[in-house]
């Protein structure tokens, strides 16, 4: 797996768009969904944004990444998002990594690693798997502490609620 460290101007831009993804994660939190947010960007402009909604939509595929990719594809009129970057608050799971590969994204930027389900090398390697024909540039750790804190706090509160019920 090849993970790159982008130049300084890219880091500033990545943090800007990751903050947009964090806002989406907070929207998921308000809906009592697992707080993950995603933003699809092309040429410095946001094409689509989304947050996790599997509970509300009763759809196991309604992850932030998949919803954002669907919206961006509709906006562009093409499922191939070759010039786009996806910003997501947590490392994509296998399902989302598969969707990213199919969309032919240029780049994926994520905040926190996911040692239990991350498919960019933490638990699995789906993104840039040698058997797949598409390679995506991956940058990780952008606003990682903030992204991780949102998820950790959510699950901490959920465990606390279950223990008091």
Residue pairs with C-beta under 8 A, 6 or more apart in sequence:
1 120
1 121
1 125
1 127
1 128
1 138
2 128
2 135
2 138
3 120
3 121
3 138
3 139
3 140
4 137
4 138
4 139
5 139
6 14
6 139
11 142
13 44
14 87
14 109
14 139
14 142
15 142
15 143
17 39
17 41
17 46
17 85
17 87
17 109
18 87
18 89
18 109
18 111
18 142
18 143
18 147
19 143
20 37
20 39
20 46
20 49
20 87
21 37
21 38
21 39
21 49
21 64
21 87
21 88
21 89
21 111
22 37
22 89
22 111
22 143
22 146
22 147
22 150
23 37
24 36
24 37
24 38
24 39
24 49
24 50
24 51
24 64
24 89
25 35
25 36
25 37
25 51
25 52
25 64
25 89
25 147
25 150
25 151
26 35
26 37
26 150
27 37
27 51
28 34
28 35
28 36
28 37
28 51
28 52
28 53
28 64
29 35
29 150
29 154
31 51
31 53
31 55
31 56
32 55
33 51
33 52
33 53
33 54
33 55
33 56
34 52
34 151
34 154
35 51
35 52
35 89
35 150
35 151
35 154
36 51
36 52
36 63
36 64
36 65
36 88
36 89
36 90
36 151
37 49
37 50
37 51
37 52
37 64
37 88
37 89
38 49
38 50
38 51
38 64
38 65
38 67
38 68
38 86
38 87
38 88
38 89
39 46
39 48
39 49
39 68
39 86
39 87
39 88
40 46
40 47
40 48
40 49
40 68
40 69
40 71
40 72
40 81
40 84
40 85
40 86
40 87
41 47
41 84
41 85
41 86
41 87
42 72
42 76
42 81
42 83
42 84
42 85
43 83
47 71
47 72
47 75
47 76
47 84
48 68
48 69
48 70
48 71
48 72
48 75
49 68
49 71
50 64
50 65
50 67
50 68
50 71
51 64
51 67
52 62
52 63
52 64
53 59
53 62
53 64
53 67
54 60
54 61
54 62
54 63
56 62
61 95
63 93
63 95
63 96
64 88
64 89
65 86
65 88
65 92
65 96
65 99
65 100
66 95
66 96
66 99
68 86
68 88
69 81
69 86
69 99
69 100
69 103
72 81
72 84
73 79
73 81
73 103
79 102
79 103
80 103
80 104
81 103
81 104
81 105
81 106
82 104
82 105
82 106
83 106
84 103
84 105
84 106
84 107
85 105
85 106
85 107
85 108
85 109
86 100
86 105
86 107
86 108
86 109
87 109
87 110
87 142
88 96
88 108
88 109
88 110
88 111
89 110
89 111
89 112
89 143
89 147
89 150
89 151
90 110
90 111
90 112
90 113
90 114
90 118
90 147
90 148
90 151
91 110
91 112
91 113
91 114
91 117
91 118
91 119
91 120
91 122
91 140
92 100
92 108
92 110
92 118
92 119
92 120
92 127
93 114
93 117
93 118
93 119
94 117
94 119
94 124
94 126
96 119
97 119
97 120
97 124
97 126
97 127
98 126
100 108
100 127
100 136
101 126
101 127
101 132
101 134
101 136
104 134
105 136
106 136
106 137
107 136
107 137
107 138
107 139
108 120
108 127
108 136
108 137
108 138
108 139
109 138
109 139
109 140
109 142
110 120
110 138
110 139
110 140
110 142
110 147
111 140
111 141
111 142
111 143
111 144
111 146
111 147
111 148
112 144
112 147
112 148
112 151
113 122
113 140
113 141
113 144
114 122
114 123
115 122
115 123
116 123
117 123
117 124
118 124
119 125
119 126
119 127
120 126
120 127
120 128
120 138
120 140
121 127
126 132
127 136
127 138
128 135
128 136
128 138
